Amino acid sequence: MFEKLQRYGTLGALLLLLTATAVILLLKGVHVQTDFLALLPQTDSPGGAAFERMARAGGRQIHLLAEGDSEQEVTQRLSSLCADLPAGVQPALGKSTLDELKEAFRPYRFQLLSARHRCMLEQERFEELHEEGMANLYGFVSLSFYAADEDPYAFATTFLLESPILKRGAFVPQGDLLLAQRDGKYYGYIPLLLPESVQGSPAELARYLQPLMEQCHVLEVRISGTPVHTFLAASSASSAMSWLGICSTVMVMFVFLWVFSSLRGLLIMVLTVLCSALVSVAAVVAIHGEVHILALVFGCSLVGISTDYMVHYLVAHSLNADSRVGRGLAISLLLGLSTSCLGYAMFYSSGIDLLGQIATVSVVGLCTAILVIFAVYPRAYARHVPVPVSPALLRFTEKAQQRWRVHGLVPWLLALVLAGLALCRLTVCDDLRSFYEPPADLLAAERKMAELNGMEQGVGVLLVHGDNEEQVLQRQEQLAERLAKDGIPITCVASVVPSAARQQQNFAMVQALSDRFADELPLDLPKSLQLLTPDKLFAACPSFAYLASLWDARCGTVLVPGKYRERLTEYAGKYVQPADRFAELEAHIRRWRVLLMWQLGGVLLLGMLVQLCFYGFRAALLISGPPVAGVVSVFAGLAWLGVPLSLFHVLACFLVVGLGYDYSIFCAGLPRNARTGVAVGLSFSTTLCMFGVLAFTSFSVTHDMGMAICLGLSVAYGLSTAATGAAVRPCKVSCGPMR
Amino acid sequence: MKFFLMLLCAGASVAMPTGFPTTEVRNFERLHADFNFAPYTTACFEQVRIMPSGRVLRSRGTFEFRRGVGMMWRTESPVRNAMIISKESLVLYGSKGQELRRTDLSGSPAAQYTTVFFDGAAPEKLEDLTRAFRVTYGMSGDKTVLGLQARRAEMDLHMLLVEVEKGNVCRVEYESACQGHVVVQFKSVKHGQKVPSEPFKI
């Protein structure tokens, strides 16, 4: 029955699976999601939406900052840079922007008042205003963006100059750039806007940023902004991954060829991995609709573990002339598969789509690999068994096995001691910012920009809620007045677009003033009042994308300099709430990490239960010891090194559990001899080649995972001999002798 | 005020007035020698401004220049007010000498344009002007004329003409999109070598 099932059933299932894969891929295609913002926890809260809008607007804006000894020097450098911008990249605040701004505000210039002018009109200080207007007209120069007799009181001009559009810390708009002078140095700043297409497309982003960054390097212009972070992180990760990917593949191939001296084996291994990866991608497309690049990379790497199954098959057939998979090997393979699948299947319960995708890729990929082994290998190796294994390696392993034997309880004792250390000293870090360390020059550029912008400590955020646009604007105005009394400057839409009520009030006051001095200072007031609305402004000035990102008709965002962040709670109320995206994300990530840690415990326990069912209590204890010790050693190692535990360490622990169980199961289920040692050792070496090298990357996410995998797997492998032979004795389920 | 600084850096192609010099300046040392006004200068002025709307405004008053400090523009008729421009600020005063408005200029790199003549029209500062303007000069008898013509059409200050006679500034004319066409005639120009230490008297 078993043989018939293996001979025909598996082949039929595999063919069916491959046909289904081809149909899914042909019909649906593969849409690889590369938008990393999509990975961040989505919340339905207005705060979450506000932050997402800001992040999307910031995701297109880059900042160019030139420093020099003279204004001429910085202007020249920036001008030559801007003269040769890649097509599609535009200055966000150029000379046309000021004209755009003036034109957009022109029809509304009698209803836009600065705080000072509003106060004077409210207090009916008409004479003072009259004098100011006359001084503007008769002085050597007048103060107006508009023709002096169009805006003789300079109402709209003052309003604009005090608005956050033009008031940017030490920067002063001059021509097509912003200039600042500090400590004898001149600074020129140009904000640039990348095209929409860069959002979520690393290739597009690289197309625009690569040449721009090269030009900046030549002209000694500092470049910063979210897209630069995204680009540098992606290119650093991809360059590290491609180098390490090549290195690890070469190492795996070398080890494989050295041990088995077979090109056929290598080819079949590659085909197995490819087949598993294809089926798993099709499964993700069918279940999740699309596949995220991270899930693809991480999941396909996990599928790479399927090479271990092949190694076990080849080693098991090094003396065996029958190419079929024996019952003993089959049970060990299925047990190993079930513990790995259990571990990854746990990801589904997290409710996190990315983890769900990783689970699908891993579970489907590993199952497919097993199916390929059962269906194809006996046929492929029908005339090529026994498979030769390097005699030198067999001798070496035999000697090592004689010298290295771990007592069954050692893993548990070690785990207890290490758990004590971990509990005493382990710290955790769930702050998103700590997962990525930007290059020093980028950090320096951002610090200088923030210093000149008056935002040294980032920005604090207040959300203002309302039932409609007018209510939000009015509440923002009230908040602005409170903050202004405390000397806190703000950036919000209401500081550029007053509420309808305020515009009407302003217009009425200006009308009264105009009537009074109609002869000397006549104003060309419109007959009826047209209201300026946020939508009208954003439509007229597309370059204010960042300001638009602060706006929602039911929830407006108010930004204050980060140094006032601690004081924001003082302004919290029914309609005003402080928001901190990083704290929110940290809480989310903490929840994920804790959930994953519970799931990790669950996987260890389930693995133990599976062993208990098949082999009994003693064997279950001996088999579970090494993976448990492997996981605990990761926590203890981090505690000892003073590295805080992160979400990615926990994710890596799932691999340690899956493979740790595999090592123990094979040591326990197969006879204690050199071939078993070679199979487990080879499995460990190939995994170390594939994942351990990640520890050498500078990208903290992959580095963390590589470190954890190196440490945990080494401990689990080193202790796996504790389980040797534990399940060779007759077990509860009749499994027959190993062929 | 920031906009004002922008305006000064800003001009457009416009019909040049008669007498606008055509020779481009190459020797800024020479220009420096002609426009390095005395450390302390006072004068009376008469200003005619034709607003963009066509309205004509005539005014007169006094002008005071102090090298290294700044200048005061005091209008006496038809209204009384004053404007003091220094490297640090621009302040407007009302008829009773009360401060109407103060605009901080410190830290503004553009201030170097407004203050080119405050420090004695240094050659390198005059040369700086060439980035935004075509700088020309002409001579006729005792008169030396400096002309600035905006290089870009979108600039607010289209042209500026400064006439100096025997070391005394005698006429200034400029054309601006926002401020219209302005002609200022200086009379009773007096010089002093010592800059008064007391503040400007409003």
Contacts between the chains, C-beta under 8 A, distances in Angstrom:
chain1	res1	chain2	res2	distance
A	71	B	109	4.7
A	71	B	112	6.8
A	71	B	128	7.7
A	72	B	128	6.3
A	72	B	131	6.6
A	75	B	131	7.3
A	95	B	152	8.0
A	95	B	154	6.1
A	98	B	6	7.5
A	99	B	154	6.9
A	128	B	94	7.0
A	128	B	100	6.6
A	131	B	79	7.6
A	131	B	81	6.4
A	131	B	94	4.2
A	131	B	95	6.2
A	131	B	100	6.0
A	132	B	92	6.6
A	132	B	94	7.7
A	132	B	100	4.9
A	132	B	101	6.2
A	134	B	79	4.5
A	134	B	81	6.5
A	135	B	75	7.6
A	135	B	79	7.6
A	135	B	81	4.1
A	135	B	83	6.8
A	135	B	92	4.9
A	135	B	93	7.9
A	135	B	94	7.3
A	135	B	100	6.3
A	137	B	49	7.7
A	137	B	51	7.9
A	137	B	57	6.0
A	138	B	47	7.6
A	138	B	49	7.7
A	138	B	57	6.2
A	138	B	59	4.6
A	138	B	75	4.9
A	138	B	78	7.6
A	138	B	79	5.8
A	138	B	81	6.9
A	139	B	73	6.3
A	139	B	75	6.8
A	139	B	81	7.0
A	139	B	83	4.8
A	139	B	92	7.1
A	140	B	47	7.8
A	140	B	73	4.3
A	140	B	83	6.0
A	140	B	85	7.9
A	140	B	184	7.7
A	141	B	4	5.9
A	141	B	7	7.6
A	141	B	83	7.8
A	141	B	179	6.5
A	142	B	178	7.0
A	142	B	179	5.4
A	143	B	1	6.5
A	143	B	3	7.2
A	143	B	4	5.9
A	143	B	101	8.0
A	143	B	103	7.7
A	144	B	3	7.6
A	144	B	178	5.5
A	144	B	179	8.0
A	145	B	3	5.3
A	145	B	178	7.1
A	146	B	178	6.4
A	147	B	51	7.0
A	147	B	52	3.9
A	147	B	53	6.9
A	147	B	177	7.1
A	147	B	178	5.3
A	147	B	179	7.8
A	147	B	180	7.3
A	148	B	51	6.1
A	148	B	52	7.4
A	148	B	178	5.9
A	148	B	179	5.3
A	148	B	180	6.8
A	149	B	51	4.6
A	149	B	52	6.7
A	149	B	53	4.7
A	149	B	55	6.0
A	150	B	52	7.5
A	150	B	53	7.7
A	157	B	3	6.2
A	161	B	1	7.5
A	161	B	2	5.8
A	161	B	3	6.4
A	166	B	2	6.7
A	170	B	107	5.8
A	172	B	2	5.2
A	172	B	5	6.8
A	172	B	108	4.9
A	172	B	109	6.8
A	172	B	110	6.0
A	173	B	2	6.7
A	173	B	6	6.3
A	174	B	5	7.0
A	174	B	6	5.9
A	174	B	9	5.9
A	174	B	109	7.0
A	174	B	110	5.0
A	175	B	6	7.3
A	175	B	9	6.1
A	175	B	10	7.4
A	175	B	132	7.8
A	179	B	108	7.9
A	179	B	109	4.3
A	179	B	110	6.7
A	180	B	107	7.0
A	180	B	109	6.9
A	181	B	107	5.3
A	181	B	108	7.1
A	181	B	109	4.6
A	182	B	107	6.9
A	186	B	109	5.8
